[in-house]
Amino acid sequence: MKIVEILLVEAPHQPGNMAKVLTIIGDMGITVEGLNAIRRLYKDTVWELTIEYDDSLDMQVLVDQINALPETKVVGKSDRVFNRHKGGKIKTQSSIEINSLEVLRDVYTPGVARVCQAIKAAPEKIKEYTNIQNTVAIVTDGTAILGLGDIGPEAGLPVMEGKAAIFSELADISGVPILLKEKDPLRIIETVESISSSFGAILLEDIKAPECFQIEAELVQRLDKPVFHDDQHGTAIVTLAALLTATKRVGMCIKEKTFGQIGLGAAGMGICSLLLEYGVKEVLGADINEKAKKKLRGDGGTPVSLEELMQKADIVVATTGVKGLIKPEMVREGQIIMALTNPDPEIEPDVALEHGAAFATDGKTVNNMLAFPGLFRGTLDAGVTNITHQMKIAAAETLSSLAKEDALVPSALNKEAHRAVAEAVYDSALKQKQY
């Protein structure tokens, strides 16, 4: 894992002193991300030095080497990531300024009673007089947090807060983390069902397979509001967008080619499902789990071995978490290969290209953050109760159409892209409403 840390280094204000510090850092294989002079003393300068290093490095060795330089010392350090998480990343804030007794009486007692009665008489008015259509529950049981595995819901809260912060920043949606200390799928389903009336939609996050499939499917059936498992479908949307861009650039029609998915967990199964709905001719899947392969067959795909998949597939996506799983000799001339495991992919893109791939990339280009903000914004605005494959495809096609130059998809921070996704999803939802 990469760690970003900030060092405060005090060094004599003379030519060559910081160069010595940077030489030590470079010799230890550390990347410098930023360097700023923040304070000038009588004879010294205090530098703010931002570095990125592997977590296997003993930072004290670096500090000791810098302190061994003449009149140079590390006077402070901080972890940039932890600094940005301190105190949490989200808060609930009033949308109305309560600055008089008149306003207070209107928004709370006694005036609020009239609004409650109106909603009781006409339940659909809850969408007009509350924030429910702008609120999404972000639900996790903590069993599949990032690549860390089952670390528990509390340890996963920073991820859920991050999701909520992205919702707020990019889609003006209030995301509310919901941590469930429960692993039984049926009890999770019942719990989410019981609290669902508080939210306009449900986002399931970092719940391990195969439980995630059962939980989502059952909630979709039980609830009259959108339910979306981001690990499956968010990844699938952005992967399809990247594939549409890549196939267009190499002159390949994705629907006429054989697609191969290596790894049939939540993300892999979501990708297969969406590509089948998109109309891809044949979808192959490889996994060591027999239940996963059985599910793929039930969904319309064909389970095969890794070797057979690499021999037959024109387009290959891997989401296994296994570094170097795809051997260079497995690559066929003209294949598109997307090895999405971070930080170390199943095969390095340059290695795949050297062995004949027409196009190759890794997981740094596929970020499901590109999908879920706009998808939920468009869904909530349309007032539909389901997120359909057509809506997901509309999001993917929009993202692909906005890719610039050599990029497969737009930047994750491109607010225009998120707005465009919201509009495309909204339009798709309204078309389906008419039928």
ZATI-925286 format. One line per 8 residues: number of its first residue (from 1); for each residue x, y, z of C-alpha. Coordinates in Angstrom, 1 decimal, padded with zeros to 4 digits, m for minus. Layout:
% residues N
NUM> X:Y:Z | ...
***
This chain:
% residues 435
1> 000.0:000.0:000.0 | 001.2:003.5:m000.8 | 001.4:006.1:002.0 | 001.5:009.8:001.5 | 003.3:011.7:004.3 | 004.3:015.3:004.8 | 007.7:016.0:006.4 | 008.8:019.4:007.8
9> 012.5:019.7:007.2 | 014.6:022.5:008.6 | 017.8:023.1:006.6 | 020.5:025.8:006.3 | 019.6:028.4:003.7 | 022.5:027.6:001.5 | 023.0:026.2:m002.0 | 022.8:022.4:m002.2
17> 021.3:021.6:001.2 | 017.9:020.5:000.1 | 019.5:018.7:m002.8 | 021.2:016.4:m000.3 | 017.9:015.7:001.4 | 016.3:014.9:m001.9 | 019.2:012.6:m002.8 | 018.6:010.6:000.3
25> 014.9:010.3:m000.5 | 015.6:009.3:m004.1 | 018.1:006.7:m003.1 | 015.5:005.1:m000.9 | 013.1:004.8:m003.8 | 010.7:007.3:m002.4 | 008.6:009.6:m004.7 | 008.5:013.3:m004.1
33> 005.0:014.7:m004.7 | 005.5:018.3:m003.5 | 008.1:020.7:m002.1 | 007.4:024.1:m000.6 | 009.4:026.6:001.4 | 006.9:027.5:004.2 | 009.0:029.6:006.6 | 012.3:031.5:006.4
41> 014.3:031.7:009.7 | 017.5:033.7:010.3 | 019.9:031.1:008.9 | 017.5:028.3:008.0 | 014.5:027.5:005.8 | 011.7:025.2:006.9 | 010.5:023.0:003.9 | 007.2:021.2:003.6
49> 008.1:018.0:001.7 | 005.3:015.6:000.5 | 006.4:012.1:m000.2 | 004.8:008.8:m001.3 | 006.3:005.5:m000.2 | 005.5:001.9:000.2 | 004.2:000.8:003.6 | 007.1:m001.7:003.9
57> 009.5:001.2:004.3 | 010.7:002.0:007.8 | 010.2:005.8:008.0 | 012.5:006.1:011.0 | 015.5:005.1:008.8 | 014.7:008.0:006.4 | 014.3:010.5:009.3 | 017.6:009.3:010.9
65> 019.5:009.8:007.5 | 018.1:013.3:007.1 | 018.9:014.2:010.7 | 022.5:013.0:010.1 | 023.1:015.8:007.6 | 024.9:018.9:008.9 | 022.5:021.3:010.7 | 019.5:019.6:009.1
73> 016.7:018.0:010.9 | 013.1:016.7:010.5 | 011.1:019.0:012.8 | 007.6:017.5:012.2 | 005.6:015.1:010.1 | 002.0:014.3:009.4 | 000.0:011.8:007.3 | m002.0:013.7:004.6
81> m004.6:011.0:004.3 | m005.3:010.8:008.0 | m005.4:014.6:008.3 | m008.2:014.8:005.7 | m010.2:012.2:007.6 | m009.8:013.8:011.0 | m013.3:014.6:012.5 | m015.0:012.8:009.6
89> m015.8:014.0:006.1 | m019.5:014.7:006.2 | m022.1:016.5:008.3 | m025.8:017.2:008.3 | m026.6:020.8:007.7 | m029.9:022.8:007.6 | m031.0:024.0:004.2 | m033.0:026.8:005.9
97> m031.6:029.5:008.0 | m033.3:029.4:011.4 | m032.9:033.0:012.5 | m036.2:034.0:014.1 | m039.0:032.5:016.2 | m041.3:032.8:013.2 | m039.0:030.5:011.2 | m038.6:028.1:014.1
105> m042.3:027.8:014.6 | m042.8:027.1:010.9 | m040.1:024.5:010.5 | m040.7:022.8:013.8 | m043.5:022.9:016.3 | m046.3:023.9:015.9 | m046.2:024.6:012.1 | m044.6:021.2:011.2
113> m047.7:019.4:012.4 | m049.7:020.7:009.4 | m047.1:019.2:007.0 | m047.2:015.9:008.8 | m051.0:015.8:008.4 | m050.7:016.6:004.7 | m048.3:013.7:004.2 | m050.6:011.4:006.1
121> m053.5:012.4:003.9 | m051.4:012.1:000.7 | m048.2:010.0:001.2 | m046.8:011.1:m002.2 | m046.3:014.6:m000.7 | m043.3:013.3:001.3 | m041.3:013.8:m001.9 | m042.3:017.5:m002.1
129> m042.1:018.5:001.6 | m039.0:016.5:002.8 | m035.5:015.7:001.5 | m036.3:012.0:001.0 | m035.8:012.2:m002.8 | m032.4:013.7:m002.2 | m031.3:011.1:000.3 | m029.5:007.8:m000.2
137> m028.7:005.1:002.4 | m025.1:003.8:002.0 | m025.4:000.3:003.6 | m022.5:m002.0:004.5 | m021.9:m005.0:006.7 | m018.1:m004.5:006.4 | m017.4:m007.9:004.8 | m015.7:m006.7:001.6
145> m014.1:m003.3:002.3 | m012.0:m002.3:m000.6 | m009.3:m004.9:m001.0 | m009.1:m005.3:002.8 | m011.7:m008.0:003.1 | m013.9:m008.6:006.2 | m012.7:m005.8:008.6 | m016.1:m005.0:010.1
153> m018.6:m002.2:009.5 | m016.9:000.3:011.9 | m013.6:000.0:010.1 | m015.4:000.5:006.8 | m017.1:003.8:007.9 | m014.4:006.0:006.3 | m015.2:004.4:002.9 | m019.0:005.1:003.5
161> m018.2:008.7:004.5 | m016.1:009.1:001.4 | m019.0:007.8:m000.7 | m021.3:010.3:001.0 | m018.9:013.2:000.4 | m018.7:012.3:m003.3 | m022.5:012.2:m003.5 | m022.7:015.7:m001.9
169> m019.9:017.2:m004.0 | m020.8:015.8:m007.4 | m024.6:015.2:m007.3 | m026.0:017.3:m004.5 | m027.3:014.1:m002.8 | m027.3:013.5:001.0 | m025.6:010.1:001.5 | m026.2:008.5:005.0
177> m023.8:005.7:006.1 | m025.6:002.8:007.6 | m023.3:000.3:009.4 | m024.8:m003.2:010.0 | m023.3:m005.5:012.6 | m024.9:m008.4:011.0 | m023.8:m011.0:008.4 | m026.9:m013.1:007.9
185> m028.3:m012.1:004.5 | m032.0:m012.5:005.6 | m031.5:m010.3:008.6 | m029.7:m007.7:006.5 | m032.5:m007.7:004.1 | m035.1:m007.3:006.8 | m033.1:m004.5:008.5 | m032.7:m002.5:005.3
193> m036.4:m003.0:004.5 | m037.4:m001.7:007.9 | m035.4:001.5:007.6 | m036.0:002.1:003.8 | m038.8:004.6:004.4 | m036.2:007.1:005.5 | m034.5:007.2:002.1 | m035.1:007.8:m001.6
201> m032.8:005.0:m002.6 | m030.5:002.3:m001.2 | m026.8:001.9:m002.2 | m025.3:m001.4:m001.1 | m021.6:m001.1:m000.6 | m018.7:m003.5:000.2 | m020.9:m006.6:000.9 | m019.1:m009.8:000.0
209> m020.2:m012.3:m002.7 | m022.2:m014.4:m002.9 | m024.4:m012.8:m000.2 | m024.5:m009.5:m002.0 | m026.4:m011.1:m004.9 | m029.1:m012.5:m002.7 | m029.4:m009.3:m000.6 | m029.7:m007.0:m003.7
217> m032.1:m009.3:m005.6 | m034.4:m009.6:m002.6 | m034.4:m005.9:m001.7 | m035.2:m005.0:m005.4 | m038.3:m007.3:m005.0 | m039.4:m006.0:m001.6 | m038.8:m002.2:m002.0 | m040.6:000.3:m004.1
225> m037.5:002.4:m004.5 | m034.1:002.0:m006.3 | m031.6:m000.5:m004.9 | m028.1:m000.6:m006.3 | m025.0:m002.7:m005.4 | m022.1:m000.4:m006.5 | m019.4:m003.1:m006.4 | m021.3:m005.0:m009.1
233> m023.0:m002.4:m011.2 | m020.9:000.7:m010.7 | m017.8:m001.1:m011.8 | m019.7:m002.7:m014.7 | m020.9:000.7:m016.0 | m017.5:002.2:m016.0 | m015.9:m001.0:m017.5 | m018.4:m001.0:m020.3
241> m017.7:002.7:m020.9 | m014.0:002.0:m021.1 | m014.5:m001.0:m023.4 | m016.7:001.0:m025.8 | m014.0:003.6:m026.1 | m011.2:001.0:m026.5 | m013.0:m001.1:m029.1 | m013.9:002.0:m031.1
249> m010.3:003.0:m031.2 | m009.0:m000.4:m032.5 | m011.9:m000.7:m034.9 | m013.7:m003.6:m033.1 | m017.4:m004.0:m032.7 | m017.9:m005.2:m029.1 | m021.2:m006.9:m029.8 | m019.7:m009.2:m032.4
257> m016.8:m010.3:m030.3 | m016.2:m012.9:m027.6 | m015.8:m011.4:m024.2 | m013.9:m013.1:m021.3 | m014.2:m012.2:m017.6 | m011.6:m013.5:m015.3 | m012.9:m013.5:m011.7 | m016.6:m013.9:m011.0
265> m017.0:m012.0:m007.7 | m019.3:m009.1:m007.3 | m017.5:m006.9:m009.9 | m017.0:m009.7:m012.4 | m020.5:m010.9:m012.3 | m021.8:m007.4:m012.6 | m019.7:m006.9:m015.7 | m020.9:m010.1:m017.3
273> m024.5:m009.3:m016.6 | m024.3:m005.8:m018.2 | m022.4:m007.0:m021.3 | m025.0:m009.8:m021.8 | m027.7:m007.1:m021.6 | m025.8:m004.9:m024.0 | m025.9:m007.7:m026.6 | m022.3:m009.1:m026.6
281> m022.3:m012.3:m028.7 | m020.7:m014.6:m026.2 | m019.6:m014.0:m022.6 | m017.1:m016.4:m021.1 | m016.1:m016.5:m017.4 | m013.3:m018.1:m015.4 | m013.2:m018.6:m011.6 | m012.0:m021.1:m009.1
289> m015.4:m021.0:m007.3 | m017.9:m023.6:m008.7 | m020.9:m021.7:m007.3 | m019.8:m018.5:m009.2 | m019.5:m020.5:m012.4 | m022.9:m022.0:m011.9 | m024.4:m018.5:m011.4 | m022.8:m017.3:m014.6
297> m024.3:m020.2:m016.5 | m027.7:m019.3:m015.0 | m027.3:m015.7:m016.1 | m026.5:m016.7:m019.7 | m022.7:m016.8:m019.8 | m020.4:m019.8:m020.3 | m017.9:m020.9:m017.6 | m014.5:m022.0:m018.9
305> m011.0:m022.4:m017.6 | m008.6:m019.5:m017.5 | m006.5:m021.1:m020.4 | m009.6:m021.6:m022.6 | m010.8:m018.1:m021.9 | m007.5:m016.6:m023.0 | m007.5:m018.7:m026.1 | m011.1:m017.8:m027.2
313> m011.8:m014.3:m025.9 | m011.2:m011.2:m028.1 | m011.8:m008.9:m025.1 | m010.5:m009.8:m021.6 | m011.3:m008.2:m018.3 | m009.8:m009.4:m015.0 | m010.9:m008.5:m011.5 | m009.3:m011.3:m009.4
321> m007.0:m009.5:m007.0 | m004.2:m011.9:m008.1 | m001.1:m010.1:m009.3 | 000.4:m011.6:m012.4 | m002.3:m014.2:m013.0 | m002.3:m013.6:m016.7 | 001.0:m015.0:m018.1 | 002.5:m013.2:m021.0
329> 002.4:m016.3:m023.2 | m001.4:m016.4:m022.7 | m001.9:m013.2:m024.6 | m003.2:m013.6:m028.2 | m002.5:m011.2:m031.0 | m005.1:m008.4:m031.3 | m006.7:m008.9:m027.9 | m008.0:m006.1:m025.7
337> m007.0:m006.7:m022.1 | m008.1:m004.8:m019.1 | m006.5:m006.1:m015.9 | m008.3:m004.1:m013.2 | m006.8:m005.3:m009.9 | m005.2:m002.4:m008.0 | m002.4:m001.7:m007.2 | m000.9:m004.7:m009.0
345> m002.8:m005.9:m012.1 | m003.1:m009.5:m013.4 | m000.7:m008.4:m016.2 | 001.1:m005.1:m016.7 | m000.3:m003.2:m019.7 | 003.1:m002.8:m021.3 | 003.8:m006.5:m021.0 | 000.4:m007.4:m022.6
353> 001.1:m005.0:m025.5 | 004.6:m006.4:m026.0 | 003.0:m009.9:m026.4 | 000.5:m008.8:m029.1 | m002.4:m007.2:m027.4 | m004.0:m004.5:m029.5 | m004.9:m002.5:m026.4 | m004.2:m003.0:m022.7
361> m004.8:m001.0:m019.5 | m005.1:m001.5:m015.8 | m007.5:m000.5:m013.0 | m006.2:003.1:m012.6 | m008.5:004.0:m015.5 | m011.7:002.4:m014.2 | m013.2:004.2:m011.2 | m016.8:003.5:m010.3
369> m017.0:007.0:m008.8 | m017.7:008.0:m012.4 | m021.0:006.1:m012.3 | m022.9:006.2:m009.0 | m023.3:010.0:m008.4 | m024.9:010.8:m011.8 | m026.8:007.5:m011.9 | m028.5:008.2:m008.6
377> m029.1:011.8:m009.4 | m030.9:010.9:m012.6 | m032.8:008.1:m011.0 | m034.1:010.1:m008.1 | m035.1:013.0:m010.3 | m037.0:010.7:m012.6 | m038.9:009.2:m009.6 | m038.6:005.6:m010.8
385> m038.4:002.6:m008.4 | m035.8:000.5:m010.3 | m032.4:001.1:m011.9 | m032.6:m000.9:m015.1 | m029.9:m002.3:m017.4 | m031.0:000.3:m020.0 | m030.3:003.1:m017.5 | m026.8:001.6:m016.7
393> m026.1:001.3:m020.5 | m027.1:004.9:m021.0 | m024.6:005.9:m018.3 | m021.9:003.9:m019.9 | m022.5:005.2:m023.4 | m022.5:008.8:m022.1 | m019.2:008.3:m020.2 | m017.6:006.8:m023.3
401> m018.8:009.6:m025.5 | m017.1:012.1:m023.2 | m013.7:010.5:m023.2 | m010.9:012.9:m024.3 | m007.8:012.1:m026.4 | m006.1:009.0:m025.0 | m008.4:008.6:m022.0 | m011.0:005.8:m021.9
409> m013.4:007.7:m019.8 | m013.6:011.3:m018.4 | m011.9:012.4:m015.3 | m013.7:011.3:m012.1 | m013.8:014.9:m011.0 | m015.3:016.2:m014.2 | m018.6:017.7:m012.9 | m020.0:018.1:m016.5
417> m019.6:014.3:m017.0 | m021.6:013.6:m013.8 | m024.3:016.0:m015.0 | m024.4:014.4:m018.4 | m024.7:010.9:m016.8 | m027.6:012.2:m014.7 | m029.4:013.6:m017.7 | m028.9:010.4:m019.8
425> m030.1:008.2:m016.9 | m033.1:010.5:m016.4 | m034.1:010.4:m020.0 | m033.7:006.6:m020.1 | m035.9:006.3:m017.0 | m038.6:008.5:m018.4 | m038.7:006.5:m021.7 | m039.2:003.3:m019.7
433> m041.9:005.0:m017.6 | m044.0:005.5:m020.8 | m044.2:001.7:m021.5
***
